[in-house]
């Protein structure tokens, strides 16, 4: 595995702008990708499924940004945990969309891999923030 840039795992690396974070950029790219694929969903219940997936995907990057905006605080940790939970929710929606035939397995699996990368980055960043917050 390649070494990740410090900006994905270290709050100190943030120059005050959430968009400097690799984790935020990956989450935003994931959100855009989910939106693109959700526009193509068709069939019974597709609109509701699409709405849920888009909301979960957009929640990830939005909660990262809001958490970082609060500095190294208990609130930051809470927002990052919410972002992680939204990533898990999105993975669940993607799996069901694949099972229901709304998304091809190729597209769904690619998006799931992206979600897992974002969740990995989030876990690393969250650990960094928690360690700094505690001590």
Sine and cosine of phi, psi and omega as CSV:
sin_phi,cos_phi,sin_psi,cos_psi,sin_omega,cos_omega
0.00,0.00,0.69,-0.73,0.01,-1.00
-0.96,0.27,0.48,-0.87,0.03,-1.00
-0.95,0.30,0.74,-0.67,-0.02,-1.00
-1.00,0.10,0.53,-0.85,0.05,-1.00
-0.87,0.50,0.47,-0.88,-0.03,-1.00
-0.85,0.53,-0.50,0.87,-0.07,-1.00
-0.90,0.43,-0.27,0.96,0.00,-1.00
-1.00,0.05,-0.33,0.94,-0.14,-0.99
-0.83,-0.56,-0.01,1.00,-0.12,-0.99
-0.75,-0.66,0.86,-0.51,0.02,-1.00
-0.91,0.42,-0.54,0.84,-0.02,-1.00
-0.88,0.48,-0.44,0.90,-0.05,-1.00
-0.97,0.24,-0.20,0.98,-0.04,-1.00
-0.98,0.19,0.82,-0.57,-0.03,-1.00
-1.00,0.01,0.49,0.87,0.00,-1.00
1.00,-0.05,-0.02,1.00,-0.04,-1.00
-0.83,-0.55,0.89,-0.46,-0.03,-1.00
-0.85,0.53,-0.48,0.87,-0.05,-1.00
-0.95,0.32,-0.12,0.99,0.12,-0.99
-0.97,0.23,-0.27,0.96,-0.06,-1.00
-0.99,0.16,0.76,-0.65,0.08,-1.00
-0.86,0.50,-0.65,0.76,-0.03,-1.00
-0.88,0.47,-0.63,0.78,0.02,-1.00
-0.93,0.36,-0.69,0.72,-0.01,-1.00
-0.88,0.47,-0.66,0.75,0.04,-1.00
-0.91,0.42,-0.66,0.75,0.01,-1.00
-0.91,0.41,-0.64,0.77,0.02,-1.00
-0.91,0.41,-0.66,0.75,0.04,-1.00
-0.90,0.44,-0.64,0.77,0.07,-1.00
-0.88,0.48,-0.71,0.71,0.02,-1.00
-0.85,0.53,-0.71,0.70,0.01,-1.00
-0.90,0.44,-0.63,0.77,0.01,-1.00
-0.92,0.40,-0.66,0.75,0.03,-1.00
-0.90,0.45,-0.70,0.72,0.02,-1.00
-0.85,0.52,-0.71,0.71,-0.01,-1.00
-0.85,0.52,-0.72,0.69,-0.04,-1.00
-0.96,0.27,-0.53,0.85,0.00,-1.00
-0.93,0.37,-0.44,0.90,0.05,-1.00
-0.88,0.48,-0.42,0.91,-0.09,-1.00
-1.00,-0.06,-0.10,0.99,-0.04,-1.00
-0.92,0.38,0.66,-0.75,0.01,-1.00
-0.69,-0.72,0.28,-0.96,0.09,-1.00
0.97,-0.24,0.08,-1.00,-0.03,-1.00
-0.87,0.50,0.78,-0.63,0.05,-1.00
0.98,0.18,0.00,1.00,-0.06,-1.00
-0.89,0.45,-0.62,0.78,-0.02,-1.00
-0.90,0.44,-0.69,0.72,0.02,-1.00
-0.92,0.40,-0.67,0.74,0.02,-1.00
-0.90,0.44,-0.68,0.73,0.02,-1.00
-0.87,0.49,-0.72,0.70,0.01,-1.00
-0.86,0.51,-0.70,0.72,0.00,-1.00
-0.90,0.44,-0.68,0.73,-0.01,-1.00
-0.91,0.40,-0.68,0.73,0.00,-1.00
-0.91,0.42,-0.68,0.73,0.02,-1.00
-0.87,0.49,-0.70,0.72,0.01,-1.00
-0.90,0.43,-0.70,0.72,-0.02,-1.00
-0.90,0.44,-0.68,0.73,-0.01,-1.00
-0.95,0.32,-0.46,0.89,0.04,-1.00
-0.91,0.42,-0.52,0.86,-0.06,-1.00
-0.89,0.45,-0.86,0.51,-0.05,-1.00
-0.93,0.38,-0.55,0.83,0.00,-1.00
-0.91,0.40,-0.65,0.76,0.01,-1.00
-0.95,0.31,-0.53,0.85,0.10,-0.99
-0.89,0.46,-0.74,0.67,-0.01,-1.00
-0.88,0.48,-0.71,0.70,-0.02,-1.00
-0.91,0.41,-0.65,0.76,0.04,-1.00
-0.88,0.48,-0.74,0.67,0.01,-1.00
-0.88,0.48,-0.60,0.80,0.02,-1.00
-0.90,0.44,-0.31,0.95,0.00,-1.00
-1.00,-0.06,-0.03,1.00,-0.01,-1.00
0.97,0.23,-0.12,-0.99,-0.03,-1.00
-0.99,0.15,1.00,0.01,-0.04,-1.00
-0.67,-0.75,0.12,-0.99,0.09,-1.00
-0.87,0.50,-0.60,0.80,0.04,-1.00
-0.88,0.47,-0.65,0.76,0.03,-1.00
-0.86,0.52,-0.74,0.67,0.01,-1.00
-0.85,0.52,-0.69,0.73,-0.01,-1.00
-0.89,0.46,-0.69,0.72,0.00,-1.00
-0.92,0.40,-0.62,0.79,0.03,-1.00
-0.92,0.39,-0.60,0.80,0.08,-1.00
-0.91,0.40,-0.60,0.80,0.06,-1.00
-0.90,0.43,-0.66,0.75,0.05,-1.00
-0.87,0.49,-0.68,0.73,0.02,-1.00
-0.89,0.45,-0.67,0.74,0.03,-1.00
-0.90,0.44,-0.62,0.79,0.04,-1.00
-0.91,0.42,-0.58,0.81,0.06,-1.00
-0.90,0.44,-0.66,0.75,0.04,-1.00
-0.91,0.41,-0.66,0.75,0.06,-1.00
-0.87,0.49,-0.71,0.71,0.00,-1.00
-0.87,0.49,-0.68,0.73,0.02,-1.00
-0.85,0.52,-0.66,0.75,0.02,-1.00
-0.88,0.48,-0.73,0.69,0.02,-1.00
-0.88,0.48,-0.64,0.77,0.01,-1.00
-0.91,0.42,-0.64,0.77,0.01,-1.00
-0.90,0.43,-0.68,0.73,0.02,-1.00
-0.92,0.40,-0.64,0.77,0.03,-1.00
-0.88,0.48,-0.60,0.80,0.04,-1.00
-0.93,0.36,-0.72,0.70,0.00,-1.00
-0.88,0.48,-0.59,0.81,-0.02,-1.00
-0.99,0.15,-0.09,1.00,0.00,-1.00
0.99,0.15,0.19,0.98,0.02,-1.00
-0.97,0.23,-0.50,0.87,0.06,-1.00
-0.82,-0.58,0.63,-0.77,0.08,-1.00
-0.92,0.40,0.40,-0.92,0.00,-1.00
-0.90,0.43,-0.56,0.83,0.03,-1.00
-0.88,0.47,-0.75,0.66,-0.01,-1.00
-0.91,0.41,-0.75,0.66,-0.04,-1.00
-0.87,0.50,-0.71,0.70,-0.02,-1.00
-0.91,0.41,-0.59,0.80,0.06,-1.00
-0.90,0.44,-0.69,0.73,0.03,-1.00
-0.92,0.40,-0.64,0.77,0.03,-1.00
-0.89,0.46,-0.66,0.75,0.07,-1.00
-0.87,0.50,-0.64,0.77,0.02,-1.00
-0.91,0.40,-0.67,0.74,0.05,-1.00
-0.86,0.51,-0.70,0.72,-0.02,-1.00
-0.90,0.43,-0.60,0.80,0.07,-1.00
-0.90,0.44,-0.71,0.71,0.02,-1.00
-0.88,0.47,-0.68,0.73,0.00,-1.00
-0.90,0.43,-0.62,0.78,0.07,-1.00
-0.88,0.48,-0.74,0.68,0.02,-1.00
-0.89,0.46,-0.66,0.75,0.03,-1.00
-0.88,0.47,-0.69,0.73,0.02,-1.00
-0.87,0.50,-0.69,0.72,0.02,-1.00
-0.90,0.43,-0.71,0.71,0.00,-1.00
-0.90,0.43,-0.68,0.73,0.02,-1.00
-0.87,0.49,-0.69,0.72,0.05,-1.00
-0.87,0.50,-0.64,0.77,0.02,-1.00
-0.89,0.45,-0.71,0.70,-0.01,-1.00
-0.92,0.38,-0.69,0.73,0.03,-1.00
-0.87,0.49,-0.67,0.74,0.00,-1.00
-0.90,0.44,-0.64,0.77,0.00,-1.00
-0.95,0.32,-0.63,0.78,-0.01,-1.00
-0.91,0.42,-0.65,0.76,-0.02,-1.00
-0.95,0.33,-0.53,0.85,-0.16,-0.99
-0.70,-0.71,0.00,0.00,0.00,0.00
